[in-house]
């Protein structure tokens, strides 16, 4: 049986700590388990992938060194006016475009000697898709363009919201949708948006939730008699719309309203936080119940989560298509979740899995919900009321088998008509799509 050769562009990959790492880990794991020969295209000097995959290493350009690939650091709003102008109008679609062009050239040279049967690119950053486009245009390599978040739908970068700049990004986005052999997206709203933009691509667009690895490595031991709520990751460093301010105002109200709650509640925060965010809890009475820890390896963060009484999540306000990566990790931990969320993909998933409850971003409502949950815990009913009975619906295996295995890999096997997914060398580039 033919072993498919796959180039996986793993821009986010361990030992990096970021939301995009898990998607790359799961994709590599699935492909290797299915007997594919996977090569990882990375910007980090690692010897091999976690599954033993060989590595094609392309270092970051000089202007990105020192920042690494930290989306929160590199993509943060530059203080210098000239740098802001450069980022808005020259570094299109994002600041990582320099690495993407260099990586595409390296991958193309390698492919001319030993062609790949499939190239997979995953965004953000969106410039990564240029690697797949160049390989498909030059050599006809089948290309899977994967989107963990939307691009111009509820964009996470402010420059895309500018009218003229947004127009450029819509052209690039539409060109990628037209050119890719297949498109996978993390959420249903993004799939619906892409189909609206390019109706002819409907049969090539598939919803593929990232899912989670089953967690079987234990939990962090805590003392008895404490309601311990745990949060892992970032707040506004990931999404500006994820401000935790309403939650901390609500927590303060709950602490002042109930002495038992104030004595037995603790909030553990693990991750990177801004000075503005830290100021929210570094004042009485919050400073007595909140403990903040720096970022830690994924396995350690999962042990914190698995040992929690309850987990805490802030969904980006006003955004219906975004699923924070940590939600899948929380589902793996199988502990009840309190989400500060409106009606969106987060609330839908929590209802579907019976894994948590949602509360609007209103301090009084949050205070009431915290005291209600505390009461359930004291009565020994919290895990009964929030049983997490449907969490396994989002284990990664069935979703990747259905889409990446059942649709894409099966189409690439001998006799499946692989050539129909190739694109002629004179097809138009992504930047010349129709206006959206």
C-alpha distance (Angstrom), angle and dihedral (degrees) to the residues before:
residue distance angle dihedral
X1 . . .
X2 3.81 . .
X3 3.81 116.0 .
X4 3.77 108.7 -139.5
X5 3.79 115.7 -132.6
X6 3.82 110.4 -138.0
X7 3.80 130.7 -172.0
X8 3.81 108.7 -153.5
X9 3.80 112.1 -166.8
X10 3.81 98.7 -147.0
X11 3.79 102.6 -177.5
X12 3.82 89.5 161.5
X13 3.79 109.9 46.6
X14 3.82 138.4 140.5
X15 2.95 136.4 -46.9
X16 3.80 81.6 39.7
X17 3.83 114.5 93.0
X18 3.81 108.3 -139.7
X19 3.79 142.3 116.2
X20 3.80 94.0 -101.1
X21 3.81 95.5 58.5
X22 3.81 96.9 80.9
X23 3.82 94.2 54.8
X24 3.82 89.6 55.1
X25 3.81 92.8 45.4
X26 3.79 93.2 50.9
X27 3.81 93.5 44.8
X28 3.81 92.2 51.0
X29 3.80 91.4 46.4
X30 3.82 92.8 51.1
X31 3.80 94.6 47.1
X32 3.80 93.7 48.2
X33 3.81 91.2 47.2
X34 3.81 88.5 52.7
X35 3.81 90.7 55.1
X36 3.81 98.9 -103.5
X37 3.80 123.0 148.5
X38 3.80 100.6 -125.8
X39 3.80 125.9 -164.0
X40 3.82 117.3 -168.7
X41 3.82 118.6 -143.0
X42 3.82 104.3 -154.5
X43 3.80 141.6 160.6
X44 3.81 94.2 -141.6
X45 3.84 123.4 86.2
X46 3.80 96.7 -118.9
X47 3.81 122.4 148.5
X48 3.82 99.4 -140.1
X49 3.77 140.7 -9.7
X50 3.79 124.4 -97.2
X51 3.82 89.4 -96.2
X52 3.79 93.4 45.2
X53 3.82 94.9 -95.4
X54 3.83 116.6 159.3
X55 3.79 116.5 -111.6
X56 3.79 133.7 -129.8
X57 3.81 102.4 -158.7
X58 3.80 121.7 -155.9
X59 3.84 113.5 172.4
X60 3.77 121.5 -137.1
X61 3.82 116.4 -96.7
X62 3.77 116.5 -100.2
X63 3.82 95.5 -101.1
X64 3.83 90.1 61.8
X65 3.79 99.6 43.1
X66 3.77 114.0 110.9
X67 3.80 89.7 33.1
X68 3.79 97.4 61.0
X69 3.78 113.6 -165.2
X70 3.80 94.8 -50.5
X71 3.79 101.7 144.5
X72 3.78 92.1 -161.3
X73 3.82 93.5 53.2
X74 3.79 101.4 37.3
X75 3.78 96.5 39.1
X76 3.80 94.3 45.1
X77 3.79 115.1 119.0
X78 3.83 108.1 -83.2
X79 3.79 115.0 -125.0
X80 3.80 92.7 -146.5
X81 3.83 112.7 84.6
X82 3.81 93.5 -145.0
X83 3.81 91.6 51.6
X84 3.79 90.4 50.0
X85 3.82 89.1 53.5
X86 3.82 91.7 48.6
X87 3.78 91.9 50.3
X88 3.81 93.6 47.5
X89 3.78 99.5 45.4
X90 3.81 109.8 19.1
X91 3.82 106.9 31.0
X92 3.79 96.4 63.9
X93 2.96 126.8 -163.2
X94 3.83 90.6 5.3
X95 3.80 144.7 -30.2
X96 3.81 91.9 -87.4
X97 3.80 93.6 64.2
X98 3.82 91.0 103.5
X99 3.78 91.4 59.5
X100 3.80 92.1 44.2
X101 3.81 93.9 54.7
X102 3.81 91.5 47.4
X103 3.81 91.7 46.4
X104 3.81 91.1 48.5
X105 3.81 90.9 54.8
X106 3.82 91.6 49.8
X107 3.81 92.3 47.1
X108 3.80 91.8 47.8
X109 3.82 92.7 52.4
X110 3.80 89.9 50.0
X111 3.81 92.8 46.2
X112 3.80 92.9 53.2
X113 3.82 87.6 61.3
X114 3.82 98.2 37.5
X115 3.82 113.3 11.6
X116 3.78 121.7 -145.7
X117 3.80 122.4 -132.1
X118 3.82 92.0 -144.4
X119 3.80 138.4 12.5
X120 3.82 120.7 -159.0
X121 3.79 122.8 -161.5
X122 3.81 123.0 -178.0
X123 3.81 128.2 -165.7
X124 2.94 150.4 -112.5
X125 2.98 104.2 86.3
X126 3.78 90.5 55.7
X127 3.82 95.5 -159.5
X128 3.82 87.2 73.8
X129 3.81 88.9 78.5
X130 3.79 89.0 68.7
X131 3.82 88.0 73.9
X132 3.79 92.3 58.3
X133 3.78 92.2 43.5
X134 3.83 93.1 53.6
X135 3.81 93.7 48.3
X136 3.79 92.1 47.8
X137 3.80 93.9 45.5
X138 3.82 95.8 45.9
X139 3.80 101.6 36.6
X140 3.79 106.5 12.2
X141 3.81 91.8 -114.3
X142 3.83 110.9 171.2
X143 3.80 107.9 -112.0
X144 3.80 132.7 -154.6
X145 3.83 112.1 -161.9
X146 3.80 108.8 -161.2
X147 3.82 124.6 -165.2
X148 3.81 119.5 -162.0
X149 3.83 87.8 178.8
X150 3.76 133.9 12.6
X151 3.80 120.2 -88.8
X152 3.80 108.3 -148.2
X153 3.81 93.4 3.0
X154 3.81 105.3 90.8
X155 3.84 91.9 -20.8
X156 3.78 119.3 -148.3
X157 3.83 92.9 -146.9
X158 3.79 119.0 72.0
X159 3.82 96.4 -143.6
X160 3.82 90.8 66.8
X161 3.80 87.8 62.7
X162 3.82 90.7 64.2
X163 3.85 109.5 101.1
X164 3.82 100.1 -125.3
X165 3.80 95.8 35.5
X166 3.79 89.8 46.2
X167 3.81 89.5 55.0
X168 3.82 90.6 56.3
X169 3.80 91.6 50.0
X170 3.80 92.0 48.8
X171 3.80 89.5 55.1
X172 3.80 91.5 50.5
X173 3.78 91.8 45.7
X174 3.78 92.8 49.6
X175 3.80 90.8 47.2
X176 3.82 91.3 53.7
X177 3.82 91.5 49.7
X178 3.81 90.9 50.1
X179 3.81 95.6 44.5
X180 3.81 103.1 41.9
X181 3.79 119.3 93.6
X182 3.79 89.9 -139.1
X183 3.81 135.3 3.3
X184 3.81 123.9 -152.2
X185 3.80 123.8 -170.7
X186 3.78 133.6 -171.6
X187 3.83 97.4 -133.4
X188 3.79 140.3 34.9
X189 3.84 96.6 -122.3
X190 3.82 90.6 58.2
X191 3.81 90.5 50.5
X192 3.82 91.0 50.2
X193 3.81 90.9 48.4
X194 3.81 93.1 50.7
X195 3.81 91.5 48.4
X196 3.81 89.1 50.8
X197 3.81 89.9 50.9
X198 3.81 95.7 45.8
X199 3.84 110.9 16.6
X200 3.80 91.9 179.1
X201 3.81 89.5 64.6
X202 3.82 94.1 59.6
X203 3.81 95.6 109.7
X204 3.83 91.8 49.1
X205 3.83 96.3 52.7
X206 3.81 118.2 89.7
X207 3.82 133.6 176.5
X208 3.82 109.3 -126.1
X209 3.82 114.3 174.4
X210 3.78 112.4 -153.1
X211 3.79 91.7 -128.4
X212 3.78 123.8 -176.4
X213 3.79 143.2 -90.8
X214 3.81 112.5 -110.4
X215 3.81 106.9 -101.4
X216 3.80 113.3 -131.7
X217 3.81 103.3 148.3
X218 3.78 100.0 98.0
X219 3.77 133.1 -112.7
X220 3.75 140.5 -89.7
X221 3.81 112.1 -91.3
X222 3.80 115.9 -120.6
X223 3.77 133.3 -178.1
X224 3.79 119.4 -95.1
X225 3.77 125.2 -106.3
X226 3.82 97.8 38.9
X227 3.81 126.5 110.4
X228 3.79 98.2 -138.8
X229 3.81 117.7 -168.6
X230 3.82 116.3 -169.0
X231 3.80 131.5 -158.9
X232 3.81 123.4 -174.1
X233 3.82 128.0 -169.1
X234 3.79 131.0 15.0
X235 3.77 139.1 -43.2
X236 3.83 118.3 -154.4
X237 3.82 93.6 -2.8
X238 3.81 85.8 76.0
X239 3.81 100.4 33.6
X240 3.81 125.4 7.0
X241 3.82 87.0 -147.1
X242 3.83 91.6 62.0
X243 3.80 98.0 81.4
X244 3.83 111.3 159.7
X245 3.82 93.4 -157.8
X246 3.84 96.4 105.7
X247 3.81 90.3 50.1
X248 3.80 94.1 52.9
X249 3.80 91.2 46.3
X250 3.80 88.7 52.3
X251 3.80 92.1 45.9
X252 3.80 90.1 52.6
X253 3.80 90.6 52.4
X254 3.81 90.6 50.5
X255 3.82 92.4 49.0
X256 3.80 91.6 51.9
X257 3.81 93.2 44.8
X258 3.82 99.9 51.1
X259 3.81 124.1 37.3
X260 3.82 93.3 -166.7
X261 3.79 90.2 53.4
X262 3.82 91.0 49.6
X263 3.80 91.2 52.0
X264 3.80 98.5 46.0
X265 3.83 105.1 32.2
X266 3.81 123.2 93.3
X267 3.82 129.2 175.2
X268 3.82 118.2 -154.8
X269 3.82 117.2 -162.5
X270 3.81 119.7 -168.0
X271 3.80 119.1 -176.2
X272 3.81 146.3 43.6
X273 3.79 117.5 -38.6
X274 3.79 135.6 178.7
X275 3.80 123.5 -118.7
X276 3.81 88.6 -111.0
X277 3.80 90.8 55.2
X278 3.80 93.3 46.8
X279 3.80 90.1 53.0
X280 3.82 88.3 62.4
X281 3.81 92.9 68.9
X282 3.80 102.4 25.5
X283 3.81 92.8 87.7
X284 3.81 134.1 74.5
X285 2.95 130.7 -50.0
X286 3.82 93.6 11.0
X287 3.81 95.1 54.3
X288 3.82 89.3 65.2
X289 3.81 95.2 58.4
X290 3.83 104.0 31.3
X291 3.80 124.0 81.2
X292 3.81 120.0 -177.8
X293 3.80 124.5 -157.9
X294 3.83 129.7 -171.8
X295 3.83 122.1 -109.6
X296 3.79 114.2 -69.7
X297 3.83 136.9 -174.1
X298 3.78 116.8 -69.7
X299 3.82 94.7 -108.3
X300 3.81 92.1 53.7
X301 3.82 92.2 48.1
X302 3.81 89.3 51.3
X303 3.81 91.2 52.3
X304 3.81 88.8 53.9
X305 3.81 90.2 49.3
X306 3.82 95.2 46.1
X307 3.80 90.9 52.6
X308 3.80 96.2 49.1
X309 3.79 125.8 110.8
X310 3.79 86.6 -139.7
X311 3.81 138.8 -8.3
X312 3.79 126.4 -129.2
X313 3.81 128.8 -144.3
X314 3.80 134.8 178.3
X315 3.81 111.9 -156.5
X316 3.83 115.6 -154.5
X317 3.81 105.7 -94.0
X318 3.77 118.1 -117.9
X319 3.82 93.6 11.7
X320 3.79 116.0 112.1
X321 3.82 99.5 178.2
X322 3.81 102.3 52.5
X323 3.80 123.4 99.7
X324 3.82 111.3 -175.2
X325 3.80 109.6 -131.2
X326 3.79 90.1 -126.7
X327 3.81 90.7 67.7
X328 3.82 89.9 70.4
X329 3.82 89.8 47.8
X330 3.80 89.9 49.9
X331 3.80 90.1 51.4
X332 3.81 88.3 52.9
X333 3.83 90.3 52.7
X334 3.85 89.6 54.9
X335 3.79 95.6 -145.0
X336 3.83 124.5 132.8
X337 3.81 114.4 -88.8
X338 3.80 132.0 -144.7
X339 3.81 109.0 -159.3
X340 3.78 124.9 -170.5
X341 3.78 92.9 -145.3
X342 3.78 145.4 134.3
X343 3.80 125.3 -143.4
X344 3.79 100.9 -54.0
X345 3.80 141.2 109.6
X346 3.80 91.6 -62.2
X347 3.80 93.7 55.6
X348 3.80 91.0 44.4
X349 3.81 92.5 53.3
X350 3.80 93.7 46.7
X351 3.78 91.0 51.4
X352 3.80 91.8 46.0
X353 3.82 93.3 51.7
X354 3.83 100.0 34.1
X355 3.80 84.6 -129.7
X356 3.78 101.5 130.7
X357 3.76 153.8 -18.8
X358 3.79 131.4 -101.1
X359 3.77 129.8 -138.2
X360 3.82 129.9 -173.6
X361 3.80 118.6 -111.0
X362 3.81 92.6 -100.1
X363 3.84 118.1 120.9
X364 3.81 96.0 -138.8
X365 3.81 92.6 48.6
X366 3.81 90.3 47.8
X367 3.80 92.3 50.1
X368 3.80 90.9 50.4
X369 3.81 92.2 48.2
X370 3.82 93.3 48.6
X371 3.81 91.9 52.5
X372 3.80 90.7 46.0
X373 3.81 91.5 52.5
X374 3.80 90.6 45.6
X375 3.80 89.0 53.9
X376 3.81 91.6 51.6
X377 3.80 90.1 50.2
X378 3.80 93.4 50.3
X379 3.80 89.2 50.1
X380 3.83 91.0 50.6
X381 3.81 91.9 -117.3
X382 3.83 103.8 107.3
X383 3.82 96.4 97.7
X384 3.81 90.2 43.2
X385 3.80 93.0 53.2
X386 3.83 92.9 43.5
X387 3.84 102.6 31.7
X388 3.85 99.6 166.4
X389 3.80 85.7 -139.1
X390 3.81 96.2 153.1
X391 3.80 101.2 43.8
X392 3.79 93.9 109.3
X393 3.80 89.4 67.2
X394 3.80 85.0 81.0
X395 3.77 99.5 50.2
X396 3.78 105.0 128.2
X397 3.82 99.6 -124.0
X398 3.85 103.2 77.3
X399 3.81 94.0 42.2
X400 3.80 95.2 49.9
X401 3.80 91.5 42.9
X402 3.80 90.6 52.0
X403 3.82 97.2 48.1
X404 3.80 111.6 17.6
X405 3.79 93.2 34.5
X406 3.80 105.6 28.8
X407 3.80 97.4 39.9
X408 3.79 110.2 23.1
X409 3.80 109.7 27.3
X410 3.78 92.4 40.0
X411 3.81 89.4 53.3
X412 3.81 89.9 55.1
X413 3.79 96.9 53.1
X414 3.84 118.4 106.3
X415 3.79 113.1 -72.8
X416 3.80 94.1 17.4
X417 3.78 95.8 111.3
X418 3.80 97.6 -103.1
X419 3.79 90.7 170.7
X420 3.79 92.1 68.3
X421 3.78 88.5 69.9
X422 3.80 93.7 54.0
X423 3.77 120.5 100.1
X424 3.79 125.2 -142.3
X425 3.80 114.7 -109.0
X426 3.79 92.2 -118.0
X427 3.83 96.2 56.9
X428 3.82 113.7 126.3
X429 3.81 118.3 -93.5
X430 3.86 120.5 -109.7
X431 3.81 91.4 -99.4
X432 3.81 93.3 65.2
X433 3.81 99.6 61.1
X434 3.79 123.3 127.7
X435 3.78 117.8 -79.4
X436 3.76 114.4 -92.6
